[in-house]
């Protein structure tokens, strides 16, 4: 079982970097960091703020 504990610690160690990357993107309308990346109709990437609903690409 120690191996699974070590894996959990490693996974937890990865979370701050991932969370940090997400906080860099914020909604230009309301400033919220609650942003989802979505694929557009033509295959491009767009973003949608889950707080206010504003979308942009």
N, CA, C and O atoms as CSV, one atom per row, in Angstrom:
chain,resi,resn,atom,element,x,y,z
A,1,UNK,N,N,0.800,-1.212,0.000
A,1,UNK,CA,C,0.000,0.000,0.000
A,1,UNK,C,C,0.841,1.274,0.000
A,1,UNK,O,O,0.338,2.303,-0.452
A,2,UNK,N,N,2.064,1.276,0.467
A,2,UNK,CA,C,2.831,2.512,0.414
A,2,UNK,C,C,2.969,3.067,-1.005
A,2,UNK,O,O,3.021,4.282,-1.199
A,3,UNK,N,N,3.027,2.178,-1.989
A,3,UNK,CA,C,3.174,2.655,-3.366
A,3,UNK,C,C,1.972,3.498,-3.780
A,3,UNK,O,O,2.139,4.521,-4.444
A,4,UNK,N,N,0.769,3.088,-3.401
A,4,UNK,CA,C,-0.411,3.864,-3.787
A,4,UNK,C,C,-0.422,5.212,-3.076
A,4,UNK,O,O,-0.873,6.206,-3.645
A,5,UNK,N,N,0.067,5.254,-1.848
A,5,UNK,CA,C,0.165,6.520,-1.134
A,5,UNK,C,C,1.138,7.463,-1.812
A,5,UNK,O,O,0.899,8.668,-1.894
A,6,UNK,N,N,2.250,6.898,-2.302
A,6,UNK,CA,C,3.230,7.719,-3.014
A,6,UNK,C,C,2.634,8.246,-4.311
A,6,UNK,O,O,2.861,9.400,-4.676
A,7,UNK,N,N,1.873,7.409,-5.008
A,7,UNK,CA,C,1.245,7.849,-6.244
A,7,UNK,C,C,0.250,8.964,-5.960
A,7,UNK,O,O,0.172,9.927,-6.723
A,8,UNK,N,N,-0.503,8.853,-4.888
A,8,UNK,CA,C,-1.471,9.881,-4.533
A,8,UNK,C,C,-0.756,11.199,-4.245
A,8,UNK,O,O,-1.231,12.267,-4.630
A,9,UNK,N,N,0.385,11.116,-3.568
A,9,UNK,CA,C,1.145,12.329,-3.281
A,9,UNK,C,C,1.666,12.957,-4.569
A,9,UNK,O,O,1.656,14.180,-4.715
A,10,UNK,N,N,2.126,12.113,-5.512
A,10,UNK,CA,C,2.616,12.639,-6.779
A,10,UNK,C,C,1.476,13.301,-7.549
A,10,UNK,O,O,1.654,14.376,-8.120
A,11,UNK,N,N,0.318,12.668,-7.565
A,11,UNK,CA,C,-0.831,13.233,-8.269
A,11,UNK,C,C,-1.241,14.554,-7.621
A,11,UNK,O,O,-1.557,15.518,-8.319
A,12,UNK,N,N,-1.237,14.598,-6.311
A,12,UNK,CA,C,-1.589,15.831,-5.617
A,12,UNK,C,C,-0.554,16.913,-5.913
A,12,UNK,O,O,-0.887,18.097,-5.964
A,13,UNK,N,N,0.696,16.508,-6.108
A,13,UNK,CA,C,1.735,17.463,-6.439
A,13,UNK,C,C,1.532,18.094,-7.807
A,13,UNK,O,O,1.992,19.210,-8.048
A,14,UNK,N,N,0.845,17.392,-8.708
A,14,UNK,CA,C,0.589,17.919,-10.045
A,14,UNK,C,C,-0.558,18.934,-10.048
A,14,UNK,O,O,-0.622,19.780,-10.941
A,15,UNK,N,N,-1.448,18.868,-9.084
A,15,UNK,CA,C,-2.625,19.716,-9.083
A,15,UNK,C,C,-2.328,21.211,-9.041
A,15,UNK,O,O,-2.953,21.957,-9.796
A,16,UNK,N,N,-1.424,21.684,-8.215
A,16,UNK,CA,C,-1.189,23.131,-8.181
A,16,UNK,C,C,-0.735,23.689,-9.532
A,16,UNK,O,O,-1.133,24.794,-9.900
A,17,UNK,N,N,0.086,22.952,-10.271
A,17,UNK,CA,C,0.544,23.442,-11.567
A,17,UNK,C,C,-0.629,23.524,-12.531
A,17,UNK,O,O,-0.749,24.493,-13.282
A,18,UNK,N,N,-1.493,22.521,-12.517
A,18,UNK,CA,C,-2.657,22.520,-13.397
A,18,UNK,C,C,-3.612,23.632,-13.006
A,18,UNK,O,O,-4.117,24.350,-13.869
A,19,UNK,N,N,-3.861,23.780,-11.731
A,19,UNK,CA,C,-4.756,24.835,-11.264
A,19,UNK,C,C,-4.173,26.202,-11.599
A,19,UNK,O,O,-4.911,27.127,-11.936
A,20,UNK,N,N,-2.862,26.330,-11.509
A,20,UNK,CA,C,-2.215,27.599,-11.834
A,20,UNK,C,C,-2.384,27.952,-13.300
A,20,UNK,O,O,-2.581,29.116,-13.646
A,21,UNK,N,N,-2.307,26.950,-14.156
A,21,UNK,CA,C,-2.482,27.191,-15.587
A,21,UNK,C,C,-3.904,27.648,-15.870
A,21,UNK,O,O,-4.115,28.491,-16.741
A,22,UNK,N,N,-4.866,27.119,-15.165
A,22,UNK,CA,C,-6.256,27.493,-15.392
A,22,UNK,C,C,-6.551,28.904,-14.904
A,22,UNK,O,O,-7.382,29.596,-15.492
A,23,UNK,N,N,-5.894,29.334,-13.856
A,23,UNK,CA,C,-6.209,30.648,-13.309
A,23,UNK,C,C,-5.646,31.780,-14.171
A,23,UNK,O,O,-6.029,32.935,-13.983
A,24,UNK,N,N,-4.757,31.479,-15.100
A,24,UNK,CA,C,-4.211,32.520,-15.969
A,24,UNK,C,C,-5.252,33.035,-16.949
A,24,UNK,O,O,-5.179,34.184,-17.386
A,25,UNK,N,N,-6.218,32.199,-17.298
A,25,UNK,CA,C,-7.251,32.589,-18.247
A,25,UNK,C,C,-8.456,33.114,-17.479
A,25,UNK,O,O,-8.993,32.428,-16.609
A,26,UNK,N,N,-8.872,34.313,-17.799
A,26,UNK,CA,C,-10.038,34.878,-17.125
A,26,UNK,C,C,-10.969,35.518,-18.146
A,26,UNK,O,O,-10.546,35.903,-19.236
A,27,UNK,N,N,-12.211,35.622,-17.786
A,27,UNK,CA,C,-13.231,36.180,-18.669
A,27,UNK,C,C,-12.960,37.669,-18.888
A,27,UNK,O,O,-12.788,38.414,-17.923
A,28,UNK,N,N,-12.921,38.107,-20.150
A,28,UNK,CA,C,-12.702,39.530,-20.405
A,28,UNK,C,C,-13.909,40.388,-20.027
A,28,UNK,O,O,-13.791,41.607,-19.904
A,29,UNK,N,N,-15.060,39.758,-19.843
A,29,UNK,CA,C,-16.266,40.502,-19.506
A,29,UNK,C,C,-16.405,40.722,-17.996
A,29,UNK,O,O,-16.601,41.848,-17.538
A,30,UNK,N,N,-16.302,39.624,-17.226
A,30,UNK,CA,C,-16.526,39.755,-15.782
A,30,UNK,C,C,-15.272,39.505,-14.940
A,30,UNK,O,O,-15.272,39.787,-13.742
A,31,UNK,N,N,-14.202,38.981,-15.549
A,31,UNK,CA,C,-12.959,38.744,-14.829
A,31,UNK,C,C,-12.902,37.424,-14.091
A,31,UNK,O,O,-11.905,37.135,-13.430
A,32,UNK,N,N,-13.948,36.613,-14.186
A,32,UNK,CA,C,-13.980,35.327,-13.495
A,32,UNK,C,C,-12.967,34.360,-14.106
A,32,UNK,O,O,-12.701,34.410,-15.307
A,33,UNK,N,N,-12.407,33.489,-13.283
A,33,UNK,CA,C,-11.491,32.466,-13.782
A,33,UNK,C,C,-12.228,31.164,-14.086
A,33,UNK,O,O,-11.595,30.155,-14.396
A,34,UNK,N,N,-13.549,31.177,-14.002
A,34,UNK,CA,C,-14.358,29.989,-14.310
A,34,UNK,C,C,-14.614,29.956,-15.813
A,34,UNK,O,O,-15.664,30.385,-16.293
A,35,UNK,N,N,-13.625,29.435,-16.546
A,35,UNK,CA,C,-13.664,29.450,-18.001
A,35,UNK,C,C,-13.535,28.028,-18.524
A,35,UNK,O,O,-12.693,27.260,-18.060
A,36,UNK,N,N,-14.375,27.684,-19.494
A,36,UNK,CA,C,-14.314,26.375,-20.133
A,36,UNK,C,C,-13.839,26.542,-21.570
A,36,UNK,O,O,-14.231,27.483,-22.259
A,37,UNK,N,N,-12.991,25.617,-22.013
A,37,UNK,CA,C,-12.521,25.620,-23.392
A,37,UNK,C,C,-13.451,24.710,-24.188
A,37,UNK,O,O,-13.704,23.578,-23.776
A,38,UNK,N,N,-13.958,25.184,-25.312
A,38,UNK,CA,C,-14.878,24.408,-26.140
A,38,UNK,C,C,-14.425,24.447,-27.592
A,38,UNK,O,O,-13.709,25.356,-28.013
A,39,UNK,N,N,-14.854,23.447,-28.343
A,39,UNK,CA,C,-14.551,23.412,-29.767
A,39,UNK,C,C,-15.656,24.096,-30.541
A,39,UNK,O,O,-16.837,23.852,-30.297
A,40,UNK,N,N,-15.275,24.950,-31.471
A,40,UNK,CA,C,-16.255,25.637,-32.296
A,40,UNK,C,C,-16.737,24.766,-33.448
A,40,UNK,O,O,-16.238,23.657,-33.638
A,41,UNK,N,N,-17.700,25.258,-34.212
A,41,UNK,CA,C,-18.264,24.520,-35.338
A,41,UNK,C,C,-17.221,24.203,-36.406
A,41,UNK,O,O,-17.274,23.138,-37.021
A,42,UNK,N,N,-16.295,25.094,-36.630
A,42,UNK,CA,C,-15.282,24.881,-37.669
A,42,UNK,C,C,-14.024,24.217,-37.121
A,42,UNK,O,O,-13.003,24.176,-37.807
A,43,UNK,N,N,-14.081,23.704,-35.914
A,43,UNK,CA,C,-12.938,23.017,-35.318
A,43,UNK,C,C,-12.007,23.926,-34.548
A,43,UNK,O,O,-11.024,23.457,-33.973
A,44,UNK,N,N,-12.294,25.220,-34.526
A,44,UNK,CA,C,-11.470,26.151,-33.763
A,44,UNK,C,C,-11.752,26.044,-32.275
A,44,UNK,O,O,-12.691,25.367,-31.856
A,45,UNK,N,N,-10.941,26.711,-31.490
A,45,UNK,CA,C,-11.096,26.689,-30.039
A,45,UNK,C,C,-11.752,27.980,-29.583
A,45,UNK,O,O,-11.350,29.068,-29.995
A,46,UNK,N,N,-12.743,27.860,-28.746
A,46,UNK,CA,C,-13.405,29.018,-28.148
A,46,UNK,C,C,-13.439,28.827,-26.643
A,46,UNK,O,O,-13.150,27.744,-26.134
A,47,UNK,N,N,-13.789,29.879,-25.947
A,47,UNK,CA,C,-13.873,29.843,-24.498
A,47,UNK,C,C,-15.224,30.366,-24.061
A,47,UNK,O,O,-15.789,31.259,-24.694
A,48,UNK,N,N,-15.743,29.810,-22.977
A,48,UNK,CA,C,-17.020,30.244,-22.425
A,48,UNK,C,C,-16.851,30.442,-20.926
A,48,UNK,O,O,-16.331,29.569,-20.231
A,49,UNK,N,N,-17.287,31.578,-20.439
A,49,UNK,CA,C,-17.258,31.835,-19.004
A,49,UNK,C,C,-18.472,31.150,-18.380
A,49,UNK,O,O,-19.609,31.419,-18.770
A,50,UNK,N,N,-18.237,30.277,-17.425
A,50,UNK,CA,C,-19.335,29.570,-16.793
A,50,UNK,C,C,-19.998,30.417,-15.712
A,50,UNK,O,O,-21.024,30.024,-15.155
A,51,UNK,N,N,-19.422,31.567,-15.417
A,51,UNK,CA,C,-20.024,32.455,-14.418
A,51,UNK,C,C,-21.050,33.401,-15.063
A,51,UNK,O,O,-22.140,33.594,-14.525
A,52,UNK,N,N,-20.696,33.994,-16.223
A,52,UNK,CA,C,-21.585,34.988,-16.824
A,52,UNK,C,C,-22.118,34.591,-18.188
A,52,UNK,O,O,-23.045,35.223,-18.695
A,53,UNK,N,N,-21.543,33.545,-18.799
A,53,UNK,CA,C,-22.012,33.085,-20.089
A,53,UNK,C,C,-21.350,33.728,-21.290
A,53,UNK,O,O,-21.667,33.370,-22.425
A,54,UNK,N,N,-20.440,34.668,-21.076
A,54,UNK,CA,C,-19.742,35.334,-22.176
A,54,UNK,C,C,-18.886,34.315,-22.926
A,54,UNK,O,O,-18.246,33.471,-22.298
A,55,UNK,N,N,-18.863,34.379,-24.252
A,55,UNK,CA,C,-18.011,33.477,-25.037
A,55,UNK,C,C,-17.109,34.295,-25.948
A,55,UNK,O,O,-17.482,35.377,-26.401
A,56,UNK,N,N,-15.921,33.768,-26.211
A,56,UNK,CA,C,-14.953,34.422,-27.081
A,56,UNK,C,C,-13.985,33.386,-27.628
A,56,UNK,O,O,-13.939,32.250,-27.156
A,57,UNK,N,N,-13.219,33.789,-28.623
A,57,UNK,CA,C,-12.231,32.878,-29.201
A,57,UNK,C,C,-10.891,33.565,-29.366
A,57,UNK,O,O,-9.936,32.949,-29.839
